[in-house]
Amino acid sequence: MEVVEGSASYGGCDYDAIAALQEDLAIAGFLREYVAPGCKVLDLGCGTGLLLELLALQPEHYLGIDHSEKKLEELQSKFPEHETKKKAFGAEDLEDVDVAVSLFGPISYVDPDLVFQLVSSGVSYFLMFYKEDYRPVTYDTCQVHSYPFERYNLPSQDFGSFAVVSNLRTPDGSLAFPRQSLRRAERAKTEPSGVKFKPSGGLSAELENYPSDRAVLLKGHGNAKGSSLGGTIVTMLNAYMGSGILVIPYAWKQAGWLYVLPFLAVTMMMTFTLWLMGVLFRLVDARANEMNVPMVSRDWGMLGQMAFGRCGQLLFSGCALVDLYGGLLSGVIVASNQLQFLFPSLSTAVLSVGCFGVLLILVCVQARHFSSLAVVGLGSMLIIVSCLLINGGELVALGEAAEDQVMVNWAGLAPATGVAIYTFMVHSEAALVYQLMEDRSQWGQAVLCSTGLAAAFFVALAMLCYSFFGDGTALSFPMNLGRSPLNLQLLPGELNGAMSALCLISVTLKLLLNVPLLAAPILEHLEECLRLGCWTKVLFSLVTACLCLFLHDDAAFVIELVGIVPQNFMCAVLPCAALLKLKGDLGGFRSCILWLLIVSFAIYGLGATVAAVLENVSKKLGLDVA
């Protein structure tokens, strides 16, 4: 996927562009729901055709007006059958019009008396005005009229630097427009993505400099160049290298050497379900193209909605959000454990305040910095693996490598399998990765290569750690580095002390740098629901910090539970159920296999949850769980 120079990218994705698209799509989703099919729409300040890209209106249902001839020529090149006029808005334009729409500011250049005629004419309207404290780049060259809302008693709702005025309402009479922060204007001030914001030229000024694949993401079809097979494999590998890699050696300690068999079984199962997601999204694509649903909206929620309606959308989206928050929470818990292990004198009060402060800073990181955070995180992992090889070689040379390994520990198999699922769980990100592929028919190859390479690396790393540290393997293996496997005391020599500190700091950094990426979609949903503005991030950070402190000694339990419950459902139960619902002609044998997987993983989820809870309670009570 081509990326605008200077923009934020991570694993082949341009997050600045995707954030802007999501803002457009929030509006598009509202208009699709509340503008009746067949209505004649007047597009005020149509620019290069953003409204047409979002709604795919038929030519007989559209009229666009704009004063820029250049913009109208570009619109006509893309939509030659749609009517446009080069003119300023006048009352005569409202004839035979059902809905008037003005996106991202052009209505602010219209005389307030004409605005009053528009809102009094009986047509439906959705208008986005500049707020009084916002100064567009055309402020000094074009007359931007001040707020007409008090003068004409027009209720409005904030949308970043804009105010939405609309008479499109829900059945109960309330404005149905989703309130969320609009980062478009803030990015325009510094132009981090090299995309200029020019309201005077119409609505599509921001899109005119986007590469063609951005338009594809908006329109949901086209032949723009996306991620290659190699790029997709690298993206998937990057997703696998999360916090799970730090705890997978602990799963070997829980279950013993023979854990390699269930681990490989989980690997094959994850490979199958990731491939299955490609099958599901091909089914979704066919229906989504008919509905002109943009690619960035073809996610778990849409899959659930198409399979099971509104309840399915809530279930699938809910599982994805719980998965993301579980990964975030477990990562922060492990990171705080590393810090307390490195600095044992830290008090609970200091750790509490520090955790809250760090979280608040991290959730405020802008998307354009995600790529830099990813590079630092991967560098931290390279340091950790290098130190493991050095420390393991030293233990073998000194004859201090552990010898208390076991072949199998049956009691630890169920929770250890949850850790394996947790490690391989990239299904939340897979929907977007799939949609960004240049040739989606290669999805199976990408899944097979990336999962196979990741599994080989995980097995080699985990078995090395278990052979070096045995039953002394810590929850996060970097805690073992530079220390004796018997009592976790530092090995003699300054090098070991420095290596231990460096690894603990590196793993803490690695885990914390995942927070902004995991928190972004969660915060977006919370802001839409709570409508607290910047206080949403404060509340989110405070609740997460409190949970981290409350579950400080239960990091392994949290990781196991996240792997067993939401991720177990997302990787097997939900995809198989969706396939059975969406594709009814599978045949008896294939349907039986899918039902077998659903029932097996559902039973595992229930049984493993009970086993993990009992094990955790037994440890709290000091009972022998062996």
N, C-alpha and C positions, 0 to 999 in steps of 0.2 A: 504494500500500500504506500503510495507516494505521500510524503508528509511535507507541509509547508515549512520552509526553512525558518528555524527559530522557534518552532512550536514544540509542545511537550509530547513526547511519544514514549510508549512503554510496551515492549513486546509487539511492535508493529502497529500500535493504535495511537492515533492523535487525540489525546484527551481534551485539548482545547476545542477542537472541532466537534467532538462528540458532545461536549457540554453545550456548545452553541446549538447543535442539532436538537438536543433534548429540550432546550428552551422553546425552539420552534415547534417541536412535537407536542409540548404541553398545550400550546395554543391550538394546534391542529386537532388534537384529541377533543378539546372542548367544542370547537366549531363543527366537527363531524357529528357530534352527538346532538347539538342544539340547533343546527341549521338544517331544516327539512330538505330532503332530496327534491330536486326540481325547482328550487327557489332561484330567482334571478339575483345574482350577487353583483354589487357595485364595489370595485376594488379601488379605493382612494389612495393615490400614490403607489400605483402597482409596480413601478420599477421594472425589474427584469423578470418578474413573475413568481415571486416566492409563494404567494397564496395559491397559485395554480399548482406549484410543485407540492404543496402540502395537502391540497384538497382534491386535485385532479377533477376540476369542474368541467362539465361539457360546454362546448362553444356557445350553445344557445342559452346557457345559464350564467353567462359572464360578460361583464363590461369593465374594462380597466381604463383609468385615466391617470395621466402623469404629464408633467410639463417637460420632461427630458426626452427629446427625440432619440438620443442614443440608447437610452434604457428601453424605450418602446421597440426599437429595431431589434434589440437582443431578445426581448420577450417574443416578438413575432417570429424570430428565427427558431425558437423552441416550440412555440404554440401558434402556428400560422393561421389556424382557423378561428382563433379567439379575437373578439372585437376589442380594439383599443382606440383611445382618442388622446391627442396631444392638446391638453387644455387644463385650465384651472377648474376646480370644482365649482359648480353652480347649481341652483335649485332645480334647473331643468333636467339635470342628470338623474334625479330621483324618479322620473317617470318610468313606470313599468318595472320598478326595482322592488324586490322583497326584502333584501338584507344589504346594508352598507357596512363595509369592513375597511378599517385603516390600521395597519400594523406598524408598530415601532416609530410613531411620531409624525408622519406627514399631515395628519389632521391638525396638528398644532400650528401649521402655516396657514390654515383656513380662517377667514374672518369669523369671530365669535357669533355674529348675527346669522351667518350661513350655517354654523354649527347648530344654532337654536332651531333654524328651519328644518334641519335634518332630523333632529331628535323629536321635533313636534309633528313630523310629516306622517307618522303612523307606520313607517318602515321599521323593521328590526335593525339593530345596529350593534357593532362591536368596535369600539374606537380606543386607540391607545395614544394618549397625550403625553408629552414631556411634562414631568413635574416641575414646579416652579424653581427648584434649586438646581436643575440640571441644565447645562449649557452644551448643546451639540456643537460640532465643529463648524456648522453653518450659522451659528448664532449672530456673528458679526456681519454677515453678508445677506441674510434673509430675515424677514420679520417673523419672530416666533411669538405668538400671542400668549398672554398669560392665562392662567387657569380660568375657564369660564364656568366652573362648577357651582360656585356659590351664587353667582349671578343668575344662573338658570336652575338652581336647585337640583344639580345632577349628582347623584351618589356615585362614588368612585372607589376603586380598590387598588392598592399599591401593587406594582409588579416591578420591583427594582427601581430604575430611574423613570418608570412610566406609571401612569395612572389609567386604569381600565374603566371605561364607561360603557355599559351595555344594558340593554333591556331583554337579553336572552336569559331566561330564568328557568330554574327547576320547577316542578309542579307545586312545591310549597311556597314559591315566590322569591326564594333567595337566589342571589347571584351564584351561578355554578362554576365560575372561573376559578381554577386552582391557584392559590397564592403561594408563590415560591420566589426566592431571590433570583434576580436576573443579572448574570455576570457579564452580559454582552457589553453594556456601557462601560463597566469598570475595565474590561480588557481593552476597549477602544482607546482609553486614555493613554496607555503605554504601547498599544499595538504589539503585544508579545507574539502574536501569530503572524504578523506581517499582513493582516487583513484590516483594511480601513473601514471605519464606520461613517457613512455619509448619508444621513437621513434625507437631505435635500434631493438626492438622486433617486429616491424611491426606497422600497423595502428591501430589495434584494442586493443592496450595495455590498453587504457583508459576504454574500454568496458569490459575487461576480469573480472574486479572486480565488475561490476554492478550486482545488483540482477536481477533475470530473468525478472521482469516486465519492466526493462529498455529495454531489448531486444524486448519485446512485443511492447513497444511504438515505437521502431525503425521499426520493421518488419510489424506491423499492424495486427498480429494475434498471437495466442497462448493461453495458459491456465494459465498464471501466476496469482498469487494471487494479487488482487487489493483491493480497499477500500470496507469495509463491509457496510451493510445497515446503521448501527449506525454511522459509521465514515462519511458516505455521508451526513446523516442528520445533524451532528455537523458541517461539512464543509459548508453546505448551511446556517445554522443558523449564522455561523460566517460571511458569506458574507452579510446576511441581516443586521447585526449590523454595518452598515456604518453611514455616515453622515445623512441619511434620518431619523434615529431614533430621531435626535435632533430637526428636524423641523416638525415632524408629529403633535405635539400639536398645532403648529401655524395653521395648516390646519383646526383643530377644531375651532379655533378662527375665521378663515375666513368664515366657512360655518355653524357653530352652531352644536347643539347636534345631529340633524338628519343626520349629515355627516357620522355617523356610517353606514348608509345604503349604500351610494355609496362606502364607504371604503371597506365594506364587498363584494360588487359587484366586485370591483377591485381585491380583494383578490382571489375570485373565478376565475376571468378571468386570473389572473397571474398563478394560480394553473393549469388551463387548458392549457395555452400556454407553461408552463414549461413541462407539460406532453407531449404536442404536439412535443416539441423539441426532446424528446426521440424517438417518432415515426419517426421523420425526420432523426435522426442520425442512426436509424436502417436501414432506406432506403439507407442512404449514406454508411453505413458500408458494405452492400452487394456489392456495386459498387466499393468502395475503396479497399476492400480485393482483388478484381480482378486486380486492378491497383497497388497493394502493396503500398498504401499510408499509411504512419505512422499515428498512432493514434493522436499524438500531432498536426498533420496537418489537422485533420478532424474538422475544426472550421467553423465559420460563412462564411468565404471567400469561402471555398470549397463547403459548402451548396449552396451558391449563384451561384457558377460556375456550379454546376451540374444541378441546376434548370433553370438558365437563361443565362449561358455562361459567357463570360468575363465581360459584363456589370453587370450581377448579382453579380459576385465576387466583383467588385469595389463598388457596392451599399451596399452589406451586410457588407463587411469589413469596408467601410467608416462609416456606421452607428455605428458599434461597436467601432471604434476609437473616433468618436464624443461623444458617450456615455461615454467612459472612460475619455476623456478630460473634458466633462461637469461636471462629478463627481469631478474630480480634481479641476477644476476652482471654482466650487461652494463651495467646502470644504475650499479652501484657502481664499476665500472671507469671509466666515463665521468666520474662524479663525482670520483673521485680524480685523474683527468687534469686536470679543471678546477682543482682545488685546487693541483696542482703547477704548472700554468701560471700561476696567480695568485700563488703563492708559490714561485718557482723555487729558493729556498734550502732548502726542506724536504728533509731527508735521508730515505733509504729507511727507516732505523730509526724515525724519528718518524712517517713515513707508515704504517708497518706497525702500530705501536702504536695510532695514532689510528684507523686503519681498523677494527681489532679492537674498540676501545672503543666507537666509534660504532655498529657493527653490534650489539654486545651490548646497548646501550641500546635500539636501535630494535626488536629482536626481542622485547623485554620490554614494549613498548607494548601496553596492553590494547585490546580491540576497541572499547570505548566512545569511544576518542579518534580513531578512524579518520576520522570526519566532519570533525573539526577539522583533521586533517592534509590532507584533500582540499581544504578551502577555502584553506589556505595554499599548497598546490601549484598550484591554479588561479590564485591571485593572482600567484605567481611567473611563470607562463607569460604572463600579461597584461603584466607588466613587460618580459619578454624581447621579445615581439612589438612593443611600443611602441618599445623601443630600436632594433629592427631598422629600423623605418620612419624614425626620426630619423637613424640612421647612414647609411642608404641615400640619403636626401635630401641629406645633407651630402656624400657621395662624388660624387653626380651634380653638385651645385653646384660642387664643386672640380675637376671633371673627372678624378677619380681612380678612377672605377668601372672594374672589370676589363674587358678587351677580348680575353681569351684563351679565350673559350668555344669549344667544338667542337660540330659538329652531331651526331656519333655516335662513340663509342668502343666498338667491338665487344667488346674484351676485358673491358670493365667491365660489360657487360649482365647476365651471369649473377649475379655477386655483388650488383649493384644490385637485381635482381629479388628476391633474398633479403631485402634491406632493406625493399622494398615489402611483402613478405609479413609481415615482422616488424612493420611499422608498422600493418597492418590486422588483426593477429592478436588478436581478442577472443573466439575460440571457447571458450577455457577458462572464461570468465565467462558466456558466452551461455546455457548450460544453466540456470543459476539465474535469469537475467534472464527467460528464456522462461517458466519455471515461475511467476514472480511476476506475470505479466501478467493483467490482469482479463479481457481477451478475446483468447485466443491465436490466434484467426483473423486478427488484425491483425498478426501477427508479420512477415509479408512486407512490409507497409507500413512497419513500424518499421525493418526492415533496410534497405529501399530509401532511406528518408529519411535515416537516420543515416549510412549509408555514403556516399551522394551528397554530403551536406553536408561530411562529413569529407574526402572526396576533393577537393572544390572548394577547401577551405581549404588542404590539403596542397600541391596543385599551385600555388596562388597564392603560398604562402610559399616553396616550394622554388625556383620560377622567379625570384622577387624576389632571393633569396639568391644564386642562380647568376649573375644579371645584375649584381649588385653586386660579388661577390667572385670569380667565375670559377673558375679552377683553384686559387685560393687558399682556396676554401671548406674550412673545417676539419671534422673528424669531427663535432663538435658546433658548430653554427653560432654559438651565443653567444660562442664564442672569437674570432670575427671582429669582434664589435661594438666600436666605438670604435677600431678598428685598421685599418691599411692592408692591402688585399688582397694586396699584393706580398710583404710580409715579416712581416706580423702585428705590426709595430711600432705603438705608440700614435700616433694622430693628434694634432696639436698642439691644445692647449686643455685646461683642467681638466675641462670637461664630458665629453670623450671618455674621460679616465682614470677619472672617476667612473662613467660609463656602462659601461665595460668591467668594472670591479670589481663593480658592481651586478649585471650580467648573469651573470657567472661564479658569483657567490654564489647568485643566484636559481636557476640551472640545477642547481647542486649540491644546493640545498635541495629542488628539485622531484624530483630523482632519488632522493635519500635518503628522502624522505617516502613513496615507493612501497614501501619495504622491508617495513614491518610487514604490509601487506596481502598482499604476495606470499609472505612467509615463513610466515604463519600456517598455511595448509594443509600446507605442507612439514613444518613442525615437528610438526604433529599426527601425521603419518605416522611421522616419525622417533621421536617419543616412544613410539608403540605398538610400534615395532620394537626400539629400543635399550633402552628402560626405564631411562633414566639420570636422570630427573627434570630438575631445573634445569640439570644438566650437559649436557643435550642442546643447549640454547641456546648454552652456552659452546663446545662442540665445533663446532656449526654456524657460529658467528661466526668461530672460529679457522680452520676449513677455508676458508670463503669469503674471509676476509682474505688467506690465503696464495695462493689462486687469483687474487685480484685483483692481487696483487703480481707473481705469476708471469706473468700475461697483461696486465700494465700497458700494454705497447706494442702489444697486439694487439686493441684494443677493436673496431675495424672488423671484424676477422676473426671475433671471437666473435659479434657481432651478425649478420653474414652467415650464419654456421654455424647459429645458433639459428633464423633465418628459413628456412634451406634444409632442415634436417633435421626436428626435432620439429614445428615449425609447418607445414611443408610437408605432413607426414603428417596432422596434425590438421585442416587446413583443406580437404583434398581427398581424399587416399587413404583415410583411415579412414572418413569419412562416406559416401563413395561405396560402399566395400566393405560397410559395415553396411546400407545401403539395399538393395543387391543380395541380401544374405543374408536380411533381414527381410521384404522385399516381393518375392516371386518372380514376381508377375504384371505385370511392367513392360512386357513386350513386347520384341520383338527390337531395334527402333530405340533405345528408351531404354536398354536394357541395353548396347547397343554404345556409346552416348555415355558412359555411366558407366565402362565398361571403358577407353574411350579416355582419359578423364580420369585414371583410376588409373594406366594405363601411362605417359601423358605426364608426370604429376607424379613418378612413381617414377623415370623416366629423367632428368627435370630434377634431382631430388634427388641422384641418383648423379653425374650430370655436373657439376652446379654445386658439389657438395662437392669433387670432384676439382679443379675449376678454382680454387675458393677456397683450397684447401690449396696447390696449386702456386703461385698468386700470392703467398701469404704466405711460402712457402719462398723464392721468387725474390727477394722484397723483403729477406728476411733475408740472402740471399747477395749482394745488390747487383746482381742481374741485371736486364736490361731485359725487362719483361713486355709491352711494347706490341707 
